[in-house]
Amino acid sequence: MSSCCLAQYVPVVISPFPKLYTTPSAQLRLLCSSISPVYHGVSPVIQPLFSQCSLLPSAGRIVYRRVSYAAMLDVLIVGGGPHALTLSTLLAHPDVRCPQPSTDILDGIQLSQTKSKSGWSRGKRRPATAKVSKEEAAPGPTHTTPPLRFRVVDSYGEWAALWGSQFSALNIPHLRSHTLVHTDPLNKKSLQDFVVKHGRSGELHCLPERVCILDENAYFNDNRLGKRDKRRLSASVATRRNLYFSLPATRLSVDFFQDQVDPASAWRATEHLHTAYTVVHRYGLDSVLIRGTVDRIIPVMPDQSSGEHKEALFFRVLLQGGEMIEARRVVMATGPTRAQMANIPAWVSAITESYPEDRLQHTVQLMHQQARSWQQEAGTLQQEAGTQPQEAETLQQEEGTQQQESRPNSPAPPPVCHTGERMLVIGGGLTSAHVISIALQQGAGHVTWLLRKHLQLKQFDVGDVESLIGRYSHVEHGIQMDGLAYLRRFYGERSLPRRLAMIRQARKGGAVTPEAYAQLVPNIQNGRLDVKPYCQVSEAKWCYKNQAWSISLSCGEIWTGDRIWLATGCKLDVNQDPLLADVIKEFPIQVLDGWPCLSDTLQWASGCPLYLMGQYAALQIGPHVVNLAGGQASSMRIAKDILGWHKGIREGHGAERTRTEEYIQQMHGLMWL
């Protein structure tokens, strides 16, 4: 598609946006002329991406003028997390085919000294490997697709910064996803290769051969093995020894991301050296990321009469600093971790007394606090450093190295309490368990753990779906359960309400890993941790005189203490998302309990080329949509649609069975064949 095909529609656009620029940073003025534009506070590296605008205080409106139509982006991705990194890799290499699913990927590296190179024992039949034709096996087509003009805008200006801060803030040692599930869609074994190349197999976490849970406070949500009072999660010794069965450490994963992106910032830890650089530049994605926080996503519509099919010309994306980016297609990959999406219980708003903000917090604040502290330590905040505009380009080039050098190999989690404090933690997921563990390590006098229901222990957050795929097939309540059959049934189900019911049944609410729970058991036994299942807050009062909370519980007890942490997750309601308000106004779609009903390509609606990843795509991808495996599948669907548009190729819908099998293949990394 020509880069100037939309030029005729946008000579000058004047749009009123009340209450848009209220912060000091929003007073930034981008003065311009059509001949010699002048920029203030914008890096010269990213100047071509912005249209010039000036703030008119008297008129209360903003005037936008396009400099050149070449400045229009083909794609803008909002958010720089792992899902966005996976999609960017595909968009940056439109002529590279993704590898075909094959069980050869499991012939990988052993974690023990054994001769066998596969988890398959003799006598067992290996699953059939998909046959690949010579044409498919070829390195690629002879013609070259013109590159896409795309950028990724992220609040922290660094790949997976917020994602990494979540793990660091909660002191999470390793991922729940195995080594076949990562951010490189072009090489399924790239994480394995990275581990072997840099000798970091010691940072792989092997699942225990047997996990036994026997505790009155916990219910192990795994009905496939054992007796009523004992639940076991088993894996063969041969399978455990394979690298593909291992869970990578958090620091290992972050370094792998950097290795995928930047030639100078991929660093690793050894016994004697905390940081060392590897000169690897696999996909050249270090230049597409820019720092900025998106305020609004506005579809620009042509003049048309009512009743005509609506079709957005392009999107105008407004940033907090006053800048504007225009793109023909936009992908939202922000995740459910924005502060405004935090799930705050109703009793919080009913508190009439004024209380110190740090005495009642949501765990989402922890994650953003850690990411901001990293930037402050590296000196990357231009306002605090007093950087002049002409120095911005140099700063942008140096900040990646500074950020990596400033971080220790195992950064300490931020403080969640003071020594001797009495703390209340609300929530039943893994986040709550990690916050409790950190508090006890930091000297909390006593912690009370409040749960709406029983405490669930699950090795995987999708429970009897992700952990079952290809590895476990069992009978549950008289029904034969199998992960592959589940996916086939989910993708074959055209009723979205039924899909939503399947998702809720699979996730079954928050859960804690057996390893995290095992660390808390000694504190339960010595009385420092009190677990209260089936208990909720009825009323909360803050006593100014005693500087303490008085909490009425549904079980009839009164809790008094110093600090409350809400580990209640984030609410999902697309209608309440401020970034989507303008899109919903122009293109209203069906929403089921907050979940948007997207197309199979994850596009918002026909005529509105906005794509959604993460939680919002659950009805199309499945219950594992927020995981790395879900990010792989989402990226493949979106990239296929965007690249087809870019190449001028429009594929038909195809047969129902063909689409179902294609979607199952996209989840190949999830399947432990």
matplotlib code that plots the C-alpha trace (Angstrom):
import matplotlib.pyplot as plt

x = [0.0, 1.3, 2.6, 0.6, -2.7, -4.5, -2.9, -6.0, -8.0, -5.8, -4.4, -5.2, -7.1, -8.4, -9.8, -10.9, -9.7, -11.0, -9.1, -6.3, -3.2, -3.2, 0.2, 3.3, 4.9, 1.9, 2.8, 5.4, 4.9, 5.9, 6.2, 6.4, 6.2, 5.9, 9.4, 11.6, 10.0, 11.4, 11.1, 11.4, 11.9, 11.6, 14.5, 15.7, 15.7, 11.9, 11.1, 10.0, 7.4, 5.5, 3.2, 3.7, 1.2, 0.8, -1.3, -3.7, -4.7, -7.2, -9.1, -8.7, -7.9, -5.0, -4.1, -2.4, -0.6, 0.9, 4.5, 4.7, 2.7, 5.9, 5.8, 2.7, 3.5, 2.1, 1.8, 2.1, 2.3, 1.3, 3.3, 6.8, 6.2, 7.0, 3.9, 4.9, 8.5, 7.2, 4.9, 7.7, 10.0, 7.5, 6.7, 10.4, 11.0, 8.0, 9.7, 10.8, 8.5, 7.8, 9.1, 6.7, 5.5, 7.8, 8.5, 12.2, 12.3, 12.1, 15.3, 17.1, 19.6, 19.7, 20.2, 21.8, 24.5, 22.5, 22.9, 19.4, 18.6, 14.9, 12.3, 10.7, 11.6, 12.2, 9.2, 7.0, 5.7, 6.7, 3.9, 3.9, 5.9, 4.2, 5.7, 7.1, 7.4, 10.6, 8.9, 8.0, 11.5, 13.1, 14.7, 12.1, 10.7, 13.0, 11.2, 11.6, 8.6, 9.0, 9.7, 6.9, 7.2, 6.4, 7.3, 6.6, 5.8, 6.3, 6.0, 9.5, 11.2, 12.7, 11.7, 9.8, 10.7, 7.4, 7.3, 10.8, 9.9, 6.9, 9.1, 11.7, 9.2, 7.6, 10.9, 9.7, 12.6, 11.4, 8.7, 5.8, 6.4, 8.9, 11.8, 9.9, 7.7, 9.4, 9.5, 11.4, 8.7, 11.3, 13.4, 11.7, 15.0, 16.6, 16.2, 17.7, 20.6, 21.1, 21.3, 23.9, 26.0, 26.4, 26.6, 23.5, 21.8, 22.2, 19.4, 16.9, 14.3, 13.4, 10.0, 10.2, 9.6, 6.9, 5.0, 2.9, 0.5, -1.1, -2.4, -5.7, -5.2, -4.6, -6.5, -4.3, -6.3, -5.2, -7.6, -5.7, -3.5, -3.3, -5.9, -8.4, -5.9, -2.9, -2.4, 0.6, 2.0, 4.3, 6.7, 8.9, 12.6, 13.5, 11.1, 12.5, 16.0, 15.1, 15.8, 12.5, 10.7, 12.6, 11.4, 13.9, 14.9, 13.6, 17.1, 17.8, 14.6, 15.3, 18.8, 17.3, 15.0, 17.9, 19.9, 17.0, 16.9, 20.1, 23.7, 25.2, 22.8, 22.5, 24.3, 24.7, 25.7, 28.5, 30.0, 32.7, 31.2, 27.9, 27.6, 29.2, 28.1, 27.5, 27.7, 24.6, 22.1, 19.6, 16.6, 17.6, 14.7, 16.6, 15.7, 11.9, 11.2, 10.4, 9.4, 6.0, 2.7, -0.4, -3.4, -5.8, -6.3, -8.5, -9.7, -9.8, -12.9, -13.7, -16.7, -19.5, -23.2, -25.0, -25.6, -22.4, -19.9, -17.6, -13.9, -11.2, -8.6, -5.9, -5.4, -4.1, -2.4, -1.9, 0.9, 1.0, 3.8, 1.7, 3.2, 1.1, 1.8, -0.3, -0.5, -2.7, -2.9, -2.5, -1.9, -2.7, -0.3, -0.4, -1.4, -3.7, -1.1, -2.0, -2.7, -6.2, -7.1, -6.4, -9.3, -10.1, -12.8, -15.9, -15.1, -12.1, -14.2, -16.4, -13.6, -14.5, -11.3, -8.2, -5.2, -1.6, -1.5, 1.3, -0.9, -3.3, -1.8, -2.4, 0.3, 0.2, 1.9, 4.8, 5.5, 5.5, 7.5, 10.3, 10.4, 10.5, 13.3, 15.4, 15.0, 15.9, 19.0, 20.1, 19.5, 17.1, 14.4, 15.2, 13.3, 15.3, 18.6, 17.8, 18.7, 18.6, 16.7, 19.8, 21.2, 18.1, 19.5, 22.7, 20.8, 18.5, 21.5, 23.3, 20.3, 20.0, 23.6, 23.1, 20.0, 21.6, 24.8, 22.8, 20.8, 22.3, 22.0, 19.4, 17.8, 16.3, 12.5, 11.1, 10.1, 6.5, 6.5, 8.6, 10.0, 7.5, 4.4, 1.1, 0.1, -3.1, -2.8, -6.0, -6.0, -5.5, -3.2, 0.6, 1.2, -0.3, 2.0, 5.1, 4.1, 3.7, 7.1, 8.8, 7.1, 8.2, 11.7, 11.7, 10.7, 6.9, 5.7, 2.6, 0.8, -2.9, -3.8, -7.4, -9.0, -12.5, -12.4, -10.0, -6.3, -5.7, -2.3, -1.5, 1.8, 0.4, -2.0, -4.3, -4.4, -5.9, -5.4, -1.8, -0.4, -2.3, -1.5, 0.0, 1.6, -1.3, -4.5, -6.7, -10.2, -11.8, -15.4, -15.8, -14.8, -11.6, -9.6, -7.0, -5.3, -5.2, -8.9, -9.6, -8.0, -9.8, -13.1, -12.4, -11.4, -14.3, -16.8, -18.4, -20.6, -18.6, -20.6, -19.7, -16.0, -16.2, -17.6, -14.7, -12.1, -13.5, -13.7, -10.1, -8.6, -10.7, -9.4, -6.1, -3.8, -0.3, 2.5, 3.4, 6.9, 5.7, 3.4, 6.1, 8.1, 5.2, 4.5, 7.1, 5.6, 2.1, 3.4, 5.2, 2.2, 3.7, 1.2, -2.5, -4.5, -8.2, -10.1, -13.7, -13.3, -13.7, -13.6, -16.9, -15.8, -12.5, -11.7, -8.5, -7.7, -5.7, -4.8, -3.3, -2.2, -3.7, -6.4, -9.5, -11.0, -14.3, -14.2, -17.1, -16.2, -17.0, -13.5, -11.8, -8.4, -6.2, -2.9, -0.6, -0.6, -2.9, -1.8, -4.5, -3.4, -6.8, -5.6, -6.9, -10.4, -11.2, -13.8, -13.1, -15.9, -14.0, -10.6, -9.8, -7.5, -10.4, -13.1, -12.8, -12.7, -15.8, -17.6, -17.0, -17.0, -19.3, -18.9, -20.4, -18.9, -19.4, -18.9, -16.1, -14.5, -14.6, -15.8, -13.0, -12.5, -10.4, -7.5, -7.9, -9.1, -11.5, -14.1, -14.4, -13.2, -11.3, -7.7, -7.0, -5.7, -5.8, -3.4, -3.3, -6.4, -8.7, -8.1, -9.1, -12.3, -10.3, -7.0, -8.1, -7.4, -3.6, -3.8, -1.8, 1.1, 4.0, 2.3, -0.7, 1.5, 3.0, -0.4, -1.7, 1.3, 1.0, -2.6, -2.0, 1.2, -0.5, -3.3, -1.1, 1.5, -1.3, -2.6, 0.9, 1.5, -1.9, -3.0, -6.4, -6.9, -10.3, -11.8, -11.0, -12.7, -13.7, -11.6, -8.5, -8.7, -9.1, -6.0, -4.0, -4.9, -3.9, -0.5, 0.0, -0.1, 2.5, 5.0, 2.5, 2.2, 4.6, 4.3]
y = [0.0, 3.4, 5.5, 8.6, 7.0, 8.9, 12.3, 13.8, 13.5, 15.3, 18.7, 20.4, 19.0, 21.2, 19.2, 20.4, 18.2, 19.7, 18.9, 17.1, 19.0, 19.7, 18.6, 20.8, 18.7, 19.3, 23.0, 21.9, 23.7, 22.2, 25.4, 24.8, 26.1, 24.2, 25.3, 25.2, 23.3, 23.9, 21.2, 21.6, 18.6, 16.0, 13.8, 14.4, 10.7, 10.6, 14.0, 12.6, 10.5, 13.5, 15.9, 19.5, 21.0, 24.2, 24.8, 27.7, 28.7, 31.3, 29.0, 26.0, 23.8, 22.2, 22.7, 19.7, 20.1, 17.3, 18.0, 15.3, 12.2, 10.1, 10.7, 8.5, 5.1, 1.9, 0.4, 1.8, -0.7, 0.7, -1.1, -2.6, -5.9, -9.4, -9.7, -6.5, -7.8, -11.0, -9.1, -6.6, -9.4, -10.8, -7.3, -6.5, -9.6, -9.9, -12.4, -14.9, -17.8, -19.0, -22.6, -25.4, -27.3, -30.3, -32.7, -32.4, -29.4, -31.8, -33.5, -30.9, -30.5, -32.6, -31.2, -34.4, -36.8, -39.2, -40.5, -40.1, -37.0, -37.1, -37.4, -40.2, -43.6, -46.6, -48.5, -45.4, -44.2, -40.6, -38.4, -37.8, -34.8, -32.4, -32.9, -29.8, -29.5, -28.3, -25.0, -24.5, -25.5, -23.0, -20.0, -17.6, -16.0, -14.4, -11.1, -8.7, -7.1, -3.4, -2.8, -1.7, 1.7, 0.8, 2.0, 0.8, 3.4, 2.5, 4.6, 3.5, 3.5, 0.1, -3.4, -5.4, -2.8, -3.1, -6.8, -7.2, -4.8, -7.0, -10.0, -8.0, -6.2, -9.5, -11.3, -14.0, -16.3, -17.9, -18.0, -20.4, -20.9, -23.4, -22.8, -23.4, -20.4, -17.1, -14.0, -15.3, -16.6, -17.3, -19.8, -21.9, -23.2, -19.7, -19.6, -23.1, -22.0, -18.8, -20.9, -23.3, -20.6, -18.6, -21.6, -20.6, -23.9, -23.3, -20.7, -23.2, -24.4, -28.1, -29.0, -31.4, -35.0, -35.2, -32.5, -33.6, -31.2, -32.2, -29.1, -28.0, -24.5, -25.5, -27.3, -28.6, -28.2, -31.3, -34.3, -36.6, -38.4, -39.5, -39.9, -37.5, -36.0, -36.1, -34.5, -35.3, -33.7, -36.2, -36.1, -38.8, -38.6, -38.6, -35.7, -33.7, -33.9, -32.2, -28.5, -27.9, -29.0, -26.4, -23.0, -20.1, -17.8, -14.2, -12.6, -15.2, -14.2, -10.5, -11.0, -13.1, -10.3, -7.8, -10.3, -10.4, -6.6, -4.8, -5.6, -4.0, -4.5, -8.3, -9.2, -12.3, -13.4, -15.8, -17.0, -14.3, -11.6, -9.8, -8.3, -9.1, -8.0, -10.2, -8.7, -10.1, -8.3, -10.8, -8.8, -5.1, -3.9, -1.5, 1.5, 1.0, 1.7, 5.3, 6.5, 8.0, 7.4, 7.2, 9.3, 8.7, 6.7, 8.6, 7.1, 9.7, 9.3, 10.6, 12.8, 10.3, 10.1, 8.1, 4.5, 4.1, 1.5, 3.1, 2.9, 4.8, 6.6, 6.3, 6.8, 9.8, 8.8, 11.5, 11.3, 12.9, 15.2, 16.9, 14.9, 13.2, 10.1, 9.1, 5.5, 3.5, 0.6, 0.4, -2.5, -2.3, -4.5, -2.7, -5.6, -5.4, -3.6, 0.0, 1.7, 2.9, -0.8, -2.0, -3.8, -1.8, -3.3, -1.3, -0.9, 1.2, 4.0, 3.8, 4.8, 8.3, 9.1, 10.5, 8.1, 8.0, 6.7, 4.3, 2.5, 1.2, 0.3, -2.0, -4.3, -2.7, 0.3, -1.9, -2.8, 0.8, 2.0, -0.5, 0.5, 4.2, 3.6, 1.8, 4.9, 7.3, 5.4, 5.4, 9.1, 8.7, 11.1, 14.2, 16.5, 15.6, 15.7, 19.1, 17.8, 20.3, 19.5, 19.2, 16.6, 14.3, 12.2, 11.5, 10.6, 8.2, 6.4, 6.1, 5.3, 1.7, 1.0, 3.0, 1.2, -2.2, -1.2, 0.3, -2.8, -5.4, -9.0, -9.8, -6.4, -6.2, -6.0, -2.6, -2.3, -3.4, -2.8, -1.6, -3.8, -5.0, -3.9, -5.8, -6.3, -7.4, -8.9, -9.4, -11.8, -15.4, -15.3, -15.8, -12.1, -12.1, -15.0, -13.2, -9.9, -11.9, -13.6, -10.3, -8.7, -11.6, -11.3, -7.5, -8.0, -7.8, -8.6, -10.4, -10.9, -11.8, -13.4, -12.8, -15.0, -15.0, -18.8, -21.6, -21.3, -23.0, -24.5, -24.9, -25.3, -23.3, -20.4, -22.1, -25.2, -28.2, -26.7, -25.5, -28.3, -30.9, -30.1, -33.2, -34.2, -35.3, -37.1, -38.0, -38.7, -35.9, -36.4, -39.3, -37.2, -37.8, -34.6, -33.7, -30.4, -30.8, -31.8, -28.7, -26.3, -28.0, -27.7, -24.0, -22.9, -24.9, -23.2, -20.3, -19.2, -16.5, -16.8, -20.5, -19.6, -17.2, -20.0, -22.3, -19.6, -19.1, -22.8, -23.2, -20.4, -21.0, -17.8, -17.0, -19.7, -20.2, -22.5, -25.3, -23.9, -20.4, -22.0, -24.2, -21.1, -19.8, -23.0, -22.4, -18.9, -20.4, -22.9, -20.4, -18.0, -15.1, -15.8, -16.3, -17.6, -16.7, -18.5, -17.6, -14.2, -10.6, -7.1, -5.7, -2.2, -0.3, 2.6, 4.6, 5.7, 8.9, 8.9, 5.4, 5.6, 2.2, 0.4, -1.2, -3.7, -5.5, -9.0, -11.0, -13.8, -11.5, -10.6, -7.2, -6.9, -4.0, -3.3, -0.9, -1.6, -3.1, -4.5, -5.3, -8.1, -8.2, -8.1, -5.8, -5.4, -6.2, -3.9, -2.6, 0.0, 1.6, 1.8, 5.4, 4.6, 3.0, 5.6, 7.3, 4.0, 2.7, 5.9, 5.5, 1.7, 0.1, -3.6, -6.4, -6.8, -9.8, -8.9, -6.5, -8.8, -7.4, -9.6, -9.1, -10.7, -13.9, -11.7, -9.7, -6.7, -4.4, -4.2, -4.2, -0.8, -0.2, -1.6, -1.5, -4.8, -5.9, -8.3, -9.7, -10.0, -8.3, -11.1, -14.0, -14.8, -15.5, -17.0, -18.8, -18.8, -18.7, -15.4, -13.4, -15.9, -15.9, -18.8, -16.6, -13.8, -16.0, -17.0, -13.4, -12.1, -14.7, -13.8, -10.0, -10.2, -12.4, -9.8, -6.8, -8.2, -9.4, -5.9, -4.5, -6.9, -6.3, -9.9, -10.7, -14.3, -15.9, -17.2, -20.8, -23.9, -24.0, -27.1, -25.5, -22.4, -24.5, -26.5, -23.4, -21.9, -25.0, -25.0, -21.4, -22.8, -25.3, -23.8, -24.5, -28.2, -30.5, -33.2]
z = [0.0, -0.9, 2.0, 0.8, -0.2, 2.6, 2.0, 0.4, 3.5, 6.0, 4.9, 8.3, 11.2, 14.1, 17.0, 20.5, 23.4, 26.7, 30.0, 28.0, 29.1, 32.8, 34.0, 33.9, 31.3, 29.1, 28.8, 26.3, 23.0, 19.7, 17.6, 14.0, 10.5, 7.2, 6.2, 9.3, 12.2, 15.7, 18.4, 22.1, 24.4, 21.7, 20.7, 17.2, 16.7, 16.9, 15.5, 12.2, 14.0, 15.3, 13.7, 14.9, 17.1, 19.3, 22.3, 22.0, 25.6, 24.5, 22.2, 24.5, 21.5, 19.8, 16.1, 14.4, 11.1, 9.2, 8.1, 5.4, 4.6, 4.8, 8.6, 8.9, 10.5, 9.2, 12.7, 16.2, 19.1, 22.5, 25.2, 25.2, 27.1, 26.0, 23.8, 22.0, 21.6, 20.0, 17.6, 16.7, 15.8, 13.3, 11.8, 11.4, 9.3, 7.0, 4.7, 7.3, 7.9, 11.3, 12.0, 11.4, 14.4, 14.9, 17.8, 16.9, 19.1, 22.1, 21.1, 23.0, 25.8, 28.8, 32.3, 33.5, 32.3, 30.2, 26.8, 25.7, 23.8, 24.0, 26.7, 24.8, 26.1, 23.9, 22.9, 23.0, 19.7, 18.9, 17.7, 14.0, 12.8, 10.4, 7.0, 5.4, 1.6, -0.1, -0.8, 2.9, 3.9, 1.6, 3.3, 1.9, -1.2, -3.8, -3.7, -0.8, 1.0, 1.6, 5.3, 7.6, 9.2, 12.8, 16.3, 19.8, 22.4, 26.1, 29.3, 30.4, 27.1, 27.6, 26.5, 29.2, 31.9, 33.7, 33.2, 34.8, 37.6, 38.5, 39.1, 40.9, 43.1, 44.1, 44.4, 41.9, 41.2, 37.9, 35.3, 35.1, 31.4, 30.2, 27.9, 24.6, 25.4, 24.9, 22.8, 19.7, 17.3, 14.6, 16.5, 19.1, 20.5, 20.9, 24.6, 24.9, 22.6, 24.7, 27.9, 26.4, 24.7, 27.9, 30.3, 32.4, 32.9, 36.6, 36.2, 35.1, 37.6, 37.4, 38.6, 41.5, 40.6, 43.1, 45.0, 48.0, 49.6, 52.9, 54.8, 56.3, 54.9, 51.3, 48.6, 45.8, 42.7, 40.9, 41.0, 38.7, 41.2, 44.8, 47.6, 49.1, 51.6, 49.3, 45.9, 43.7, 40.6, 39.0, 36.0, 34.7, 35.6, 31.8, 31.2, 34.2, 32.8, 29.6, 29.3, 27.6, 30.8, 32.9, 34.0, 33.3, 36.1, 35.9, 35.4, 32.6, 30.8, 31.0, 29.6, 26.9, 25.9, 25.7, 23.7, 21.2, 20.9, 21.6, 20.5, 23.6, 26.5, 26.6, 29.8, 31.9, 35.3, 36.1, 39.4, 39.5, 37.3, 37.8, 34.3, 31.0, 27.6, 24.6, 21.2, 19.6, 17.4, 16.3, 15.2, 15.3, 17.5, 19.6, 17.4, 17.1, 20.8, 22.0, 25.4, 26.0, 27.8, 25.6, 26.7, 23.9, 20.7, 18.3, 15.0, 12.3, 10.2, 6.7, 5.9, 5.1, 5.3, 7.9, 7.0, 5.0, 6.2, 8.7, 8.0, 9.9, 7.8, 10.4, 14.2, 16.0, 19.2, 21.8, 24.4, 27.9, 26.9, 24.2, 21.3, 18.6, 16.5, 13.5, 12.3, 10.0, 12.4, 16.1, 18.4, 22.1, 24.1, 27.4, 29.7, 32.8, 35.0, 34.5, 37.8, 36.8, 36.1, 39.6, 41.2, 44.3, 46.7, 47.4, 51.1, 50.3, 48.8, 51.9, 54.2, 55.5, 57.4, 55.9, 56.1, 54.8, 51.3, 52.0, 54.7, 52.1, 48.7, 45.7, 44.5, 41.0, 42.7, 43.7, 40.1, 38.8, 41.8, 41.0, 37.3, 38.2, 40.7, 38.0, 35.7, 38.5, 39.5, 35.9, 35.5, 32.6, 33.7, 31.7, 34.0, 37.1, 35.2, 33.6, 30.2, 27.4, 24.2, 22.1, 24.6, 24.2, 21.3, 23.2, 26.3, 24.4, 22.9, 26.3, 28.6, 27.6, 28.7, 31.9, 32.9, 32.5, 34.3, 37.2, 37.9, 40.2, 39.1, 41.8, 42.7, 46.1, 46.3, 47.5, 51.1, 51.8, 55.5, 58.5, 61.2, 63.7, 61.8, 61.7, 58.1, 56.3, 52.8, 50.8, 47.8, 47.0, 44.1, 43.7, 44.1, 47.6, 48.6, 47.4, 49.2, 52.4, 51.9, 51.4, 54.4, 56.7, 55.4, 56.0, 59.7, 59.8, 63.3, 62.1, 58.8, 58.3, 55.0, 53.9, 51.2, 49.8, 49.4, 50.1, 49.2, 45.9, 45.1, 41.4, 39.6, 36.6, 36.6, 34.1, 36.1, 34.3, 30.9, 30.6, 32.8, 30.9, 27.3, 25.8, 29.1, 31.3, 30.2, 33.1, 34.2, 36.2, 37.5, 35.1, 32.1, 30.1, 30.2, 27.7, 26.9, 23.2, 23.1, 25.2, 22.7, 19.8, 21.6, 22.5, 19.0, 17.5, 19.8, 18.0, 20.9, 22.8, 26.0, 26.1, 25.5, 28.4, 30.6, 29.5, 30.4, 33.9, 34.5, 33.4, 35.4, 38.6, 40.2, 41.8, 43.0, 44.6, 43.5, 45.8, 46.1, 47.2, 49.7, 51.1, 52.0, 54.1, 56.0, 58.8, 59.5, 59.7, 62.2, 64.4, 64.4, 62.4, 59.5, 60.0, 57.1, 57.1, 54.2, 53.3, 55.0, 53.6, 54.9, 56.0, 57.1, 57.5, 59.8, 60.3, 63.8, 63.6, 67.3, 67.2, 63.6, 63.0, 61.1, 62.6, 60.2, 60.7, 59.1, 57.8, 60.2, 63.1, 64.2, 64.4, 62.9, 64.1, 62.4, 60.6, 56.9, 54.2, 50.9, 48.2, 46.0, 44.3, 40.7, 37.9, 36.7, 33.1, 31.5, 28.1, 28.5, 31.3, 29.6, 28.9, 26.0, 24.2, 24.9, 21.5, 19.6, 21.4, 20.5, 16.8, 16.6, 19.4, 19.6, 21.7, 25.2, 27.5, 31.2, 30.2, 27.6, 24.0, 21.2, 18.7, 15.3, 14.9, 13.8, 17.1, 15.3, 17.1, 14.3, 10.5, 9.3, 12.6, 12.3, 16.0, 17.5, 21.1, 22.9, 26.4, 28.6, 26.1, 23.5, 25.8, 24.0, 20.8, 22.2, 25.4, 29.1, 28.6, 26.7, 29.2, 29.3, 27.0, 25.0, 24.6, 23.4, 20.7, 19.4, 19.5, 17.7, 14.9, 14.3, 14.3, 12.2, 9.6, 9.2, 9.2, 6.8, 4.5, 4.4, 3.8, 0.9, -0.6, 0.1, 1.4, 2.4, 2.6, 5.8, 5.0, 6.3, 10.0, 10.6, 8.9, 11.1, 14.3, 13.4, 12.6, 16.0, 17.7, 15.9, 17.1, 20.6, 19.8, 22.3, 25.0, 24.2, 26.0, 23.4]

ax = plt.figure().add_subplot(projection="3d")
ax.plot(x, y, z, "-o")
ax.set_aspect("equal")
plt.show()
